[in-house]
């Protein structure tokens, strides 16, 4: 009996549909940090919630300045995640406190770079005066 071709063997296997990610994964994170993040999301948060929060925070840092500075065009409805971008930074802060030290340090460096960019771009609109309350809660 002739040998079966590999393509014929693979044709009988069930095809597993690849699930497309809604938000891109966080760039420049090591594999161990990504694994710690996935493990944390499985136990305490929704899957991909941190990638979503990081994506929104990055979009705010690199997007138009009017989204940050102009109170007229920056409509805020107060619903977390809809127009209130401070909730995304709150989620990132919660993740930073829940991750192991090494992974938190790695993610904190990326988030701090975005924070600095936002504060530099909107230096007249955002005041960092109150030390007890994080600046993103008062300003957004």
C-alpha positions in Angstrom: 0.0 0.0 0.0 1.4 3.4 -0.9 2.3 5.9 1.7 -0.1 8.8 2.3 1.0 12.3 1.5 1.5 14.7 4.4 -1.0 17.1 2.9 -3.6 14.4 2.9 -2.9 13.6 6.6 -3.1 17.3 7.5 -6.4 17.7 5.6 -8.1 15.4 8.1 -7.1 17.5 11.1 -9.7 19.9 12.4 -8.9 23.5 11.6 -8.6 25.7 14.6 -9.7 29.3 13.8 -7.2 31.8 14.8 -8.8 34.4 17.1 -7.7 37.9 16.1 -6.7 40.2 18.8 -8.8 43.3 19.2 -5.8 45.4 20.4 -2.2 44.9 19.5 0.0 43.5 22.2 2.3 45.9 24.1 5.5 46.4 22.2 9.0 46.1 23.8 7.8 43.8 26.6 9.9 40.7 27.4 8.4 37.2 27.2 8.5 36.8 31.0 6.7 40.1 31.5 4.1 39.2 28.9 3.6 35.8 30.6 3.2 37.5 34.0 0.7 39.9 32.5 -1.4 37.1 30.9 -1.3 35.2 34.2 -2.5 38.3 36.1 -5.3 39.0 33.5 -6.6 35.4 33.8 -6.9 35.7 37.6 -7.9 39.3 38.3 -8.8 41.2 35.1 -10.3 40.4 31.7 -8.0 39.1 28.9 -6.4 41.8 26.8 -7.7 44.5 29.2 -4.2 45.8 29.9 -3.3 45.9 26.2 -6.5 47.9 25.6 -5.7 50.4 28.3 -2.1 50.8 27.1 -3.4 51.3 23.5 -5.8 54.0 24.6 -3.2 55.7 26.7 -0.7 55.6 23.9 -3.3 57.0 21.5 -3.9 59.9 23.9 -0.1 60.6 24.1 0.4 60.5 20.3 -2.9 61.9 19.2 -4.1 65.4 18.7 -3.4 67.8 21.4 -7.0 69.1 21.5 -8.1 65.7 23.0 -5.9 66.6 26.0 -6.0 70.4 26.4 -9.2 71.8 25.0 -12.1 71.5 27.5 -14.7 72.5 24.8 -13.8 69.8 22.2 -12.8 67.2 24.7 -16.3 66.0 25.6 -16.3 63.9 28.8 -19.5 61.9 29.5 -18.2 60.4 32.8 -18.6 56.8 31.7 -15.4 54.9 32.4 -13.9 53.8 29.1 -16.1 55.9 26.9 -14.8 59.4 27.1 -13.0 59.2 30.4 -9.4 58.2 29.5 -8.3 58.5 33.1 -9.8 55.1 33.8 -7.3 53.5 31.4 -4.5 55.0 33.4 -6.1 53.8 36.6 -6.2 50.3 35.2 -2.5 50.5 34.2 -1.7 51.7 37.7 -3.5 48.7 39.3 -1.7 46.3 37.0 1.7 47.9 37.9 1.0 47.3 41.6 -0.2 43.7 41.0 2.7 42.5 38.8 5.9 41.1 40.1 8.7 43.7 40.7 10.7 42.9 37.6 7.8 42.9 35.2 6.2 46.0 36.8 9.5 47.9 36.4 9.5 46.9 32.7 5.9 48.0 32.1 6.3 51.1 34.3 9.1 52.4 32.0 6.8 52.3 29.0 3.9 53.9 30.9 6.2 56.6 32.3 7.4 57.5 28.9 3.8 58.0 27.7 3.0 60.0 30.9 6.0 62.3 30.3 4.9 62.8 26.7 1.3 63.8 27.7 2.6 66.1 30.4 5.1 67.8 28.1 2.5 68.3 25.3 -0.2 69.7 27.6 1.9 71.6 30.1 -0.4 74.5 30.2 -3.6 72.5 30.5 -2.5 69.9 33.1 -1.3 71.0 36.5 0.5 68.5 38.7 -0.1 70.2 42.0 -1.9 67.7 44.3 0.5 65.1 45.5 -2.2 63.0 47.2 -4.3 62.4 44.0 -2.8 61.2 40.7 -2.7 63.9 38.1 -4.8 61.9 35.5 -7.8 61.8 37.8 -8.1 65.5 38.2 -7.3 66.5 34.6 -9.3 64.1 32.5 
